Amino acid sequence: MKKHEKKSGRAIPTRLNILFLCVFLLFSAMIIQLGKVQIFDGETYKNEVEKRENATVSLSVPRGKIFDREGNPVVDNTSLRTITYTKMKGVKSEDILKTARQLVDIIEMPQEDIDKLNETDKKDFWMQLNPKLAENLVSKKEIDTFREKDISGKKLDKKIEELKRKRVTDKNLQELTEKDIKVLAIKSKMTSGYQMAPQIIKKDVSEKEFTIISEGLANLPGVDVSVDWERVYVNDGLFRSVLGNVSNSDEGLPSERLDYYLVRDYSRNDRVGKSYIEQQYEDVLHGTKKEVRSVA
């Protein structure tokens, strides 16, 4: 009996020693890994975080005025209250949809923006609202057939999306409510441009819309209010044609001179002179954009 107790007494410290050894090894591994992250990978992670959290956004400034020889303005700017959206890094499609649904209860979109929506826009939106139904529009067998033809990766995704879109019916589109269409009009504006560049959702907004949005900016990520400009040509006579024209934010930079402007730090949706004096004196008239550093 005493022999058995003696053996048992020796076994317990042995087990404890093994347990302590395992704990020691685990903590050692954790400390080594932590040291690796801090010493070797620290700078990499720091840069990655800064990329995600800090971003510089360029804001449009009013275009320069044009005066006649007596100092009277022949081309001026008028101020417009504007609502904009800037897509930051890492923002998902669902986040944009959520914000668009919040905005639809505040702003009234112009009918012309709603009329611009085409069938493809509506089909893609229906698929976003009904992901499970959209998924069932293409069978596994059809996907396997694509793979047998050596179609994979992005090409495969594109083929599947095209097939889904083709199979969305008019009956499916009729499920979209009037409010859904307005949400789509807002969302289309939000996603129409480029990342880190403010996109105009609505120009010439009412004072009420401007105030409500201003007060709710904390709950509307990426949304901002600003005062934008629109060109005003004072003399509408013969001299008017010599002044030329300026592109709008939807047109952006002319494709034939895209590289010329991009190397000069223009954004793709910037408004530039398209003809005559407005184009000839673009370097003088376009002004210096305001830069805002955004910290997430």
Residue pairs with C-beta under 8 A, 6 or more apart in sequence:
37 45
51 89
52 89
52 90
52 296
53 295
53 296
54 293
54 294
54 295
54 296
55 88
55 89
55 196
55 293
55 294
55 296
56 196
56 291
56 292
56 293
56 294
57 86
57 196
57 197
57 198
57 291
57 292
57 293
57 294
58 197
58 267
58 289
58 290
58 291
58 292
59 198
59 226
59 289
59 290
59 291
59 292
60 198
60 228
60 229
60 270
60 271
60 289
60 290
61 287
61 288
61 289
61 290
62 77
62 229
62 287
63 77
63 229
63 231
63 246
63 271
63 285
63 286
63 287
64 284
64 285
64 286
64 287
65 73
65 75
65 76
65 77
66 73
66 74
66 75
66 243
66 277
66 281
66 285
67 73
67 74
68 74
72 234
73 234
74 233
74 234
74 235
74 239
74 243
75 231
75 232
75 233
75 234
75 243
75 278
76 231
76 232
76 234
77 229
77 230
77 231
77 232
78 229
78 230
78 232
79 227
79 228
79 229
80 203
80 204
80 227
80 228
80 229
80 230
81 204
81 205
81 206
81 207
81 209
81 210
81 225
81 227
81 228
82 200
82 202
82 203
82 204
82 205
82 225
82 226
82 227
82 228
83 103
83 107
83 200
83 201
83 202
83 205
83 209
83 210
83 213
83 223
83 224
83 225
84 198
84 199
84 200
84 201
84 223
84 224
84 225
84 226
85 99
85 189
85 190
85 198
85 199
85 201
85 222
85 223
85 224
86 196
86 197
86 198
86 199
86 222
86 224
86 294
87 96
87 190
87 191
87 193
87 194
87 195
87 196
87 199
87 222
88 195
88 196
88 221
88 222
88 294
88 296
89 195
89 196
91 221
91 222
93 128
95 221
96 187
96 190
96 191
97 128
97 183
97 187
99 190
99 220
99 221
99 222
99 223
100 183
100 184
100 186
100 187
100 190
101 183
102 216
102 219
102 220
103 186
103 201
103 213
103 220
103 223
104 179
104 182
104 183
104 186
106 209
106 212
106 213
106 216
107 186
107 201
107 202
107 205
107 209
107 213
108 209
109 182
109 185
109 186
109 202
110 202
113 185
113 188
113 189
113 202
114 181
114 182
114 185
116 185
116 188
117 181
117 184
117 185
117 188
119 173
120 165
121 184
121 188
122 173
122 176
122 181
122 184
123 165
123 168
123 172
123 173
124 165
125 176
125 180
125 184
125 187
126 134
126 168
126 172
126 173
126 175
126 176
127 134
127 164
127 165
127 168
129 176
129 180
130 172
134 164
134 168
137 163
137 164
137 167
137 168
138 160
138 163
138 164
138 167
142 163
143 156
143 160
146 156
146 159
146 160
147 156
151 159
176 184
186 201
189 199
189 200
189 201
189 202
190 199
190 201
190 222
191 199
192 199
192 250
193 199
193 252
193 268
193 269
194 267
194 268
194 269
197 267
197 268
197 269
198 224
198 226
199 249
199 269
200 228
200 249
201 223
202 209
203 228
203 230
205 213
210 225
213 220
213 223
213 225
214 225
217 223
217 224
217 225
231 246
233 240
233 243
241 276
242 276
242 277
243 276
243 277
243 278
244 273
244 274
244 275
244 276
244 277
244 278
244 279
244 280
245 273
245 274
245 275
245 278
246 271
246 272
246 273
246 274
246 278
247 253
247 254
247 271
247 272
247 274
248 271
249 269
249 270
249 271
250 269
251 271
252 267
252 268
252 269
252 270
252 271
253 261
253 262
253 266
253 268
253 269
253 270
253 272
254 272
254 274
258 268
261 270
261 272
262 268
265 289
266 272
266 286
270 286
272 279
272 282
272 286
273 279
273 280
273 281
273 282
273 285
273 286
278 285
